[in-house]
Amino acid sequence: MKFPTPLLRGTLIQRYKRFLADVRLEDGTVVTATCPNTGSMMGLTEPGQTVWLSTSDSPTRKYKHTWELVEHDLGKGPKLVGVNTGHPNKIVAEAIVAGKIEGLGGYGLLERERKYGKNSRIDIQLSDPVRGRAYVEIKNVHMSRRAGLAEFPDSVTERGAKHLVELSDMVAEGHRAVMLYLIQRNDVTSLSLARDVDPRYAAAFDLAAIAGVEMLAMRCKMTTVAITVEKAVPIRET
């Protein structure tokens, strides 16, 4: 996924009201940007961090800037981290079409935001006359509290636990179901559940795995020009 316009570099002043952030651009201008992330963004909202913003020319937008990336340092130098949770579905869809995600290629049809389950929508539905259906739910991952380890979730997510139950239901109906964790940072080598952050989500994960839901973590290549799927990393217990 390429950013449609060059990103602007700035310094974070504060994130507030969850969906807003004040940023000082390199020319000294202070702007308010939208923050498209419902989580806590643990460790990524400290004032003074370098951030990158996209710009929209839409006349209907109240805030024309969007917070896309932050430079996070866990002791080995700052690394780019993607915070925009609106991008993962597109990033994963492009990777599937390009054959970059082993096991999810070879389906005849890829559809996004399809209705399924109990009044829900699946992020990606793959279907094929021979292979049948595969339901792919995608979660954005950006938290890392230890060097080399990505963690999910960064806050309590009842909706996320619900998605695991619905994926289990699809397996019971005879379909494939995949929980895909997209890690928008490339300074990690594995993923684990943040069981201390949301024990109920962790319990739902365990039950879904037993039910046959496939768990997959993919790390991204991060630049200020594009974000693309790079490779799979293991999901480990902690």
C-alpha positions as CSV (number, residue, x, y, z in Angstrom):
1,M,0.0,0.0,0.0
2,K,1.5,3.3,-1.1
3,F,0.7,6.6,0.5
4,P,-1.1,8.7,-2.1
5,T,0.9,11.8,-1.2
6,P,4.3,12.5,0.5
7,L,4.0,12.3,4.3
8,L,4.9,15.3,6.5
9,R,7.3,14.9,9.3
10,G,6.5,16.5,12.7
11,T,6.8,16.3,16.5
12,L,4.0,15.0,18.6
13,I,2.7,17.5,21.1
14,Q,-0.2,15.4,22.5
15,R,-2.9,12.9,21.6
16,Y,-6.3,13.7,23.2
17,K,-10.0,12.8,22.9
18,R,-8.6,9.5,21.5
19,F,-9.0,10.5,17.9
20,L,-7.1,13.8,17.8
21,A,-3.4,14.7,18.0
22,D,-1.6,18.1,17.9
23,V,1.7,18.0,15.9
24,R,4.3,20.6,15.3
25,L,5.5,20.3,11.7
26,E,9.1,20.9,10.6
27,D,8.3,24.5,9.5
28,G,7.0,25.3,13.0
29,T,3.3,25.1,12.1
30,V,1.1,23.4,14.7
31,V,-1.7,21.3,13.2
32,T,-4.4,19.1,14.6
33,A,-4.5,15.6,12.9
34,T,-7.0,12.8,13.2
35,C,-5.8,9.7,15.0
36,P,-7.4,6.7,13.3
37,N,-6.9,4.3,16.2
38,T,-9.3,3.2,18.9
39,G,-6.7,1.5,21.1
40,S,-4.6,2.9,23.9
41,M,-1.5,3.1,21.6
42,M,0.6,2.1,24.6
43,G,4.1,3.5,24.4
44,L,3.4,5.4,21.2
45,T,1.9,8.7,22.4
46,E,4.7,10.3,24.4
47,P,5.1,14.0,23.6
48,G,8.2,14.7,21.6
49,Q,8.2,11.6,19.4
50,T,8.6,12.0,15.7
51,V,5.4,11.3,13.7
52,W,4.4,11.3,10.1
53,L,1.2,12.7,8.7
54,S,-0.7,12.3,5.5
55,T,-2.6,15.2,3.9
56,S,-6.1,15.2,2.3
57,D,-7.4,17.8,-0.1
58,S,-11.0,16.9,0.6
59,P,-13.0,20.1,1.2
60,T,-15.4,18.3,3.6
61,R,-12.8,17.2,6.1
62,K,-12.5,19.2,9.3
63,Y,-8.9,18.1,9.8
64,K,-6.9,17.6,6.6
65,H,-4.0,15.7,8.3
66,T,-4.0,12.1,9.4
67,W,-1.5,10.5,11.8
68,E,0.1,7.6,9.9
69,L,3.4,6.7,11.5
70,V,5.4,7.2,14.7
71,E,9.1,6.6,15.3
72,H,9.4,4.3,18.4
73,D,12.7,3.5,20.1
74,L,13.1,0.4,22.2
75,G,16.8,1.0,22.7
76,K,18.1,0.1,19.3
77,G,17.2,3.4,17.5
78,P,13.8,4.7,16.3
79,K,11.8,2.4,14.1
80,L,8.7,3.3,12.1
81,V,5.4,2.0,13.5
82,G,2.0,2.3,11.7
83,V,-0.9,3.5,13.8
84,N,-3.6,3.9,11.2
85,T,-6.0,1.0,11.7
86,G,-7.8,1.8,8.5
87,H,-5.0,0.4,6.4
88,P,-4.5,-3.3,7.4
89,N,-7.4,-4.7,5.3
90,K,-6.0,-3.0,2.1
91,I,-2.4,-4.1,2.9
92,V,-3.5,-7.7,3.4
93,A,-5.7,-7.8,0.4
94,E,-2.8,-6.6,-1.8
95,A,-0.5,-9.2,-0.3
96,I,-3.0,-12.0,-0.9
97,V,-3.4,-11.0,-4.5
98,A,0.4,-10.8,-4.9
99,G,0.8,-14.3,-3.5
100,K,2.8,-13.0,-0.4
101,I,0.7,-14.9,2.2
102,E,1.3,-18.6,2.1
103,G,-2.0,-20.6,2.3
104,L,-4.3,-17.7,1.3
105,G,-3.5,-17.8,-2.4
106,G,-5.3,-19.7,-5.1
107,Y,-8.8,-18.7,-4.3
108,G,-10.9,-17.5,-7.3
109,L,-12.6,-14.6,-5.5
110,L,-11.5,-12.1,-2.8
111,E,-14.2,-9.9,-1.3
112,R,-14.0,-7.3,1.5
113,E,-16.4,-6.4,4.2
114,R,-18.8,-9.3,3.5
115,K,-21.7,-9.9,5.9
116,Y,-21.5,-13.2,7.8
117,G,-22.3,-14.7,11.2
118,K,-24.6,-12.8,13.5
119,N,-24.9,-9.3,11.9
120,S,-21.2,-9.0,11.4
121,R,-18.8,-8.3,8.5
122,I,-15.7,-10.3,7.8
123,D,-12.6,-8.3,6.7
124,I,-11.8,-10.6,3.8
125,Q,-13.8,-13.5,2.4
126,L,-12.0,-15.8,0.0
127,S,-14.0,-18.3,-2.1
128,D,-13.4,-20.9,-4.7
129,P,-15.5,-23.6,-6.3
130,V,-13.0,-26.3,-5.3
131,R,-11.4,-24.9,-2.2
132,G,-14.6,-23.5,-0.6
133,R,-14.6,-20.4,1.6
134,A,-12.0,-18.9,3.9
135,Y,-13.0,-16.2,6.4
136,V,-10.1,-13.8,7.2
137,E,-10.3,-11.4,10.2
138,I,-7.5,-8.9,10.4
139,K,-6.2,-7.1,13.5
140,N,-3.7,-4.3,13.5
141,V,-0.7,-4.8,15.8
142,H,1.6,-2.0,16.8
143,M,2.4,-2.5,20.5
144,S,5.9,-3.7,21.6
145,R,7.0,-3.5,25.2
146,R,10.1,-5.7,24.8
147,A,12.6,-5.5,22.0
148,G,11.8,-8.0,19.3
149,L,8.3,-8.9,20.5
150,A,5.0,-7.5,19.2
151,E,1.9,-7.8,21.4
152,F,-1.9,-7.8,20.9
153,P,-4.1,-6.3,22.1
154,D,-3.1,-2.9,23.6
155,S,-6.4,-2.4,25.3
156,V,-9.5,-4.4,26.3
157,T,-11.3,-5.5,23.1
158,E,-14.7,-7.1,23.6
159,R,-15.3,-6.8,19.8
160,G,-12.1,-8.7,19.1
161,A,-13.2,-11.6,21.4
162,K,-16.5,-11.6,19.6
163,H,-14.7,-12.0,16.3
164,L,-12.9,-15.0,17.5
165,V,-16.2,-16.7,18.5
166,E,-17.7,-15.9,15.1
167,L,-14.6,-17.4,13.3
168,S,-15.0,-20.5,15.4
169,D,-18.6,-20.7,14.2
170,M,-17.4,-20.7,10.6
171,V,-15.1,-23.6,11.3
172,A,-18.0,-25.5,12.8
173,E,-19.9,-24.9,9.6
174,G,-17.1,-26.5,7.6
175,H,-15.2,-23.4,6.4
176,R,-11.7,-22.2,6.9
177,A,-11.3,-19.3,9.3
178,V,-8.1,-17.3,9.8
179,M,-7.2,-14.7,12.4
180,L,-4.5,-12.6,10.9
181,Y,-2.4,-10.2,13.0
182,L,-0.8,-7.6,10.8
183,I,2.2,-6.1,12.6
184,Q,2.8,-2.6,11.3
185,R,6.4,-2.5,12.5
186,N,9.5,-4.3,11.3
187,D,11.6,-4.4,14.5
188,V,10.0,-7.6,15.9
189,T,10.6,-11.3,15.3
190,S,7.5,-12.8,17.0
191,L,4.1,-12.0,18.4
192,S,2.5,-12.9,21.7
193,L,-0.8,-12.2,23.3
194,A,-0.8,-9.4,25.9
195,R,-2.7,-11.5,28.4
196,D,-2.2,-9.0,31.2
197,V,-4.0,-6.3,29.1
198,D,-7.1,-8.4,28.2
199,P,-7.4,-11.8,29.8
200,R,-10.8,-12.4,28.3
201,Y,-9.4,-11.9,24.8
202,A,-6.6,-14.3,25.5
203,A,-9.1,-16.9,26.7
204,A,-11.2,-16.4,23.6
205,F,-8.0,-16.8,21.5
206,D,-7.3,-20.2,23.2
207,L,-10.8,-21.5,22.6
208,A,-10.7,-20.4,19.0
209,A,-7.4,-22.1,18.4
210,I,-8.8,-25.3,19.9
211,A,-11.9,-25.0,17.6
212,G,-9.7,-24.9,14.6
213,V,-9.3,-21.2,13.8
214,E,-5.9,-20.7,12.1
215,M,-3.7,-18.0,13.7
216,L,-1.3,-16.1,11.5
217,A,1.0,-13.1,12.2
218,M,2.5,-11.1,9.4
219,R,5.2,-8.5,9.8
220,C,5.3,-5.4,7.5
221,K,8.0,-3.6,5.7
222,M,7.7,0.1,6.9
223,T,8.8,3.2,5.0
224,T,7.4,6.7,4.7
225,V,6.4,5.8,1.1
226,A,4.6,2.5,1.5
227,I,3.6,-0.3,3.9
228,T,3.8,-3.8,2.5
229,V,3.6,-7.3,4.0
230,E,7.1,-8.7,4.5
231,K,7.1,-12.1,6.1
232,A,5.3,-14.4,8.6
233,V,6.5,-14.4,12.2
234,P,5.7,-17.0,14.9
235,I,3.0,-16.5,17.5
236,R,4.5,-17.6,20.8
237,E,3.3,-18.1,24.4
238,T,4.7,-15.8,27.1
